[in-house]
């Protein structure tokens, strides 16, 4: 490896190999006054030693490093940023997303909600650092950095130089205009350009603008400049800026075209109807003021402009003396050659918008004896203009523009006498006008912390759906049982008309018991609340068409099962559906329900008398098994058909619990702009998913994960699918996640013999260690996360866990390192979450990712060192501790003690 300084950046690359695109990008990069700018270009298959060599070439200074890594995946870039920060002991800013070069050496990083530049500091969690480099002063709120819905048909999308308020439409149409805006619109340090509309697409409305405006703090609005790029729905004629000012009720500033060129001193070009650049106007910025009710609109003010000619005398702002009796005035549509006295049509001329095809040289005619002098001055002006402006200029009487302005005014300029409706319609057809929704006063909204409700145009969704349209997860369970919450527990009661259930949930064929033995009290997963264990267990057997399975055999403690299913979203083709297996009922304990099967004509299990509890033993036998890969109908993945059935089931079945938390959840969602557009499109779906998250995070969801890990169908499946759907709208967590657990010797042997595993329940983890959890367990599990979701927004009001992050069911992990607990030393299990790109459609994992493993491993090791030196906090309340005692990929179930 070697390094060279190119432009403002240090370029690190293999000796003798420097790609042209990397050299060109480094040569054009803007300077970073606060950080060392480093461009790293490594081969895709680079080993960890290559990364070490690159780290040694970085400058040994105290300033931070801004890292640009070419040709790498997001996972590699994020891991490299964390690793370089720990390795160098310095702040490192690295991109999380697609890096797009912009105007003037700027860089724009975007791959969806929550992506952009990330600031890594040794021993501290990563923090977002905007999407733009150099970072402008106005990039301080989420609406200027994230994709946000403004209405059912409108979206605000971040650009390098500002924000694009556009309609929803064909991506092929949007892509060409998006590329033009990214390549030409500069990122100005103190000015944010708001681009309105899209050529060739449906119009946006004033409601889209006012909705977006309401999300911005008052002190930021003076830095905004509006540009009309495409069609807009306006109440009547007149400049769009005046309508926007009236709708907002405050002064706004509009560019007289699109800014292009320099980041610090751009020039303005008008826009043709197809969005291509036109000519450079002399009027640059125009301010519009809201009209008072019942009063005419104030005239717009020209804030900035160019001198039309060199050496000409300016007698008033934007007004020049051309001859002794003739003045030259700069107006948005072009130049106006006029007399000194004010003309009646002056306001119409000054408010006329520019034509992207032609620059107008307006002159007065028919004004007594001076008309020929005015026209001669206009013709002389045409000859003195620069060649580029002269080619697109046209000599036009000012009254022509004034009449055109008056004629688009609607009925106010129509005839007074009455006419038949048919004749009136035929004589003067009116352009249909879309009704503008009534505006509700909206106060400034705090910066967005919610997740992206829409998919960014630069990336695919991280949350996959089930590969097939699986049937409703609880079929035929819902036809044979009713479900309710009793004292915070979900209970399934079979109907008497159906055959009785077996004594315990069916064990699918994929469940391979690993260990059978006694677990000392406290090592098993306890219930965090008194009373019966939460019953999310399957309430019916899988379809009868499935072939019967043989009961699984227990393995001796010394022989852990050597097989584990490859990570996949559904079982491989050809594998039969799971069938029920009747097994001996587990030994009943105090606090557990273990009903005996009733006779065929007897009452249902729910109505059977309670069985006396067996004497509590000091240690109970358990079986630890590899989690089975569930069938499509039993997996907590969002099916391609959607979740309408699951959401309807949840609202009907848990109606009381739903109503108890719906109001508070809805209030939380409505206070965050990221959810407002989604609520408009599908308020019922968004609210139901959010309520499901709140219920799961509360005591009501304590038993859900155990049922998911069993791999059977039941009421837990639709509930979990709603939770998964809701989590996709919450902020993601990238970086280390941690929780503590306790492992038996056989479970430690399992992790030591495996490299890949898949978890089919939710994994509850923390962004930093919890002292209370560490005291009760002796093994720390650290996971390098890419898609975990932060749940702080929807945590329950009672005993919330502010630092909780959730991994959704079906997430796959790779075992990086295992250290069993020893005398005076805690055990440690280090995992890396597998990215979607590492798993092919057949479920096989790309094993050629050693560099990713090394980067994640070193970052997690440094986190361990940092956390060991810091004082830990009690982040989890006592009532929620049981949620965080997990064994990824494994499940523990009770069984009879072997004789």
Secondary structure, DSSP 8 states (H G I E B T S, - for coil): -EEEEETTEEEEE-TT---HHHHHHHHH----SSEEEEEEE--TT--HHHHHHHHHHS---SSEEEEEETT--HHHHHHHHHHHHHHHTS-EEEEESEEEE-GGG-EEEESSTT-EEEEEETTEEEEE--SEES--TT--SGGGTS-EE-SSSEEEEEETTEEEEEE---HHHHHHHHHHHHHHS---SS-EEEEE--TTS--EEHHHHHHHHHTS-HHHHTTEEEEE-S-EE-SSSS-HHHHHHHHHTS-EEEESSEEES-SSS-EEE-B-TTS-B----SEEEEEE----TTS-----EEEEE--SSTT-EEEETTEEE-SSSEEEEEETTEEEEEESS--TTHHHHHH---BTTBEEEEE--SSGGGHHHHHHHHHHHHHHS-HHHHHTEEEEEHHHHHHHHHHTTGGGGS--S---HHHHHHHS---------------------S--SS--TTS--SS-B-SS----TTTTHHHHEEEEEETTEEEEEE-TTS----SS----TT-EEEEEEEEETTTS---SSSSS-------S-S-TTS----------TT--------S-SS--TT---------------TT--------TTS--GGGS---------SEEEEEEEE-----GGGS-SB-TT-SHHHHHHHHHHTHHHHHHHHHHHHHHHHTSHHHHHHHHHHHHHHHHHHHHHHHHHSGGGTTHHHHHHHT--SHHHHHHHHHHHHHTTS-EEEEEEEEEE---HHHHHHHHH-SEEEE-S-EEEESS-BHHHHHH-SEEEEEEEEEEEE-GGG--SSS--TTEEEE-TTEEEEEEEEE--BTTB-EEEEEEE--GGGB-TTS-B----HHHHHHHHHHHHHHHHHHHHS--B--S-GGGGGGG---TTEEEEE-----
